[in-house]
Amino acid sequence: MIDQFFWWCVGVLQYIGTITGMGYNLANIVIFVILQPGLILLFFILWRKEKKKNRNRF
C-alpha cells in the first residue's frame, strides 16, 4: 500500500513536471525545497504576529 502511494506521488510529480515543462527533478526541487519551507516560514511568521497581537489585547 505504501509502495503504491509512493509511485502515485512520483506519477503526480512527473505529471506536474510535464505540464509545466520543468521536468520531474525541477518540480521536486521547487515543491519540496522552495515552496514547502517557504509556506512553513510564512505560516510561522503569521502565527507569531497573531500571537503577539492577541497578547497585547489583554
C-alpha positions in Angstrom: 0.0 0.0 0.0 2.8 2.5 0.9 4.6 1.4 -2.3 1.6 2.2 -4.4 1.2 5.6 -2.7 4.8 6.4 -3.4 4.6 5.6 -7.0 1.3 7.6 -7.3 3.2 10.6 -5.8 6.0 10.1 -8.3 3.5 10.0 -11.1 1.9 13.2 -9.9 5.4 14.9 -9.8 6.1 13.6 -13.3 2.8 15.0 -14.5 3.4 18.4 -12.9 6.9 18.4 -14.5 5.5 17.5 -17.9 2.7 20.1 -17.7 4.9 22.9 -16.6 7.9 21.9 -18.8 10.2 21.8 -15.7 10.7 18.0 -15.6 10.4 15.7 -12.6 13.6 16.8 -10.8 13.0 20.5 -11.0 9.3 20.1 -10.0 10.5 18.1 -7.0 13.0 20.8 -6.0 10.5 23.6 -6.4 7.9 21.9 -4.3 10.0 20.4 -1.5 12.9 22.8 -1.3 11.3 26.1 -2.1 7.5 26.1 -1.7 7.1 23.9 1.4 9.8 25.6 3.5 8.5 28.9 2.3 4.9 28.1 3.4 6.1 26.8 6.7 8.1 30.0 7.3 5.1 32.2 6.2 2.7 30.5 8.5 5.1 30.6 11.4 5.5 34.4 10.9 1.7 34.9 10.6 1.2 32.8 13.7 3.8 34.8 15.7 2.2 38.1 14.6 -1.3 36.9 15.6 0.0 35.6 18.9 1.7 39.0 19.6 -1.5 40.9 18.6 -3.6 38.8 20.9 -1.2 39.2 23.8 -1.3 43.0 23.6 -5.1 42.9 23.6 -5.5 41.5 27.1 
